[in-house]
Amino acid sequence: MRWILVILVCIMVLMTCVPWLSRFGLGRLPGDINFRVFGRRISIPLASTLLIFLLFFLIGKFL
C-alpha cells in the first residue's frame, strides 16, 4: 500500500513539472499519455514516473 502512495505522489509531482521536464525528453516517452480535452492538454507521465522512480531507487540502493 505504501508503494502505491509513493507512485501516486510521484505522478502528481511529475505532472506539475512536465513543462520544465519536457526540455529533457521526460513526459514524451513511449508510455506517457498525452491528450487534449476541451482545449486543455492533459498529461499522464507513466513511463517518466517509472524512470524517475528507478533512478531514485538505484541512488538510494547504492548510498
Secondary structure by P-SEA (a helix, b strand, c coil): caaaaaaaaaaaaaaaaccccccccccccccccccccccbbbbbcaaaaaaaaaaaaaaaaac
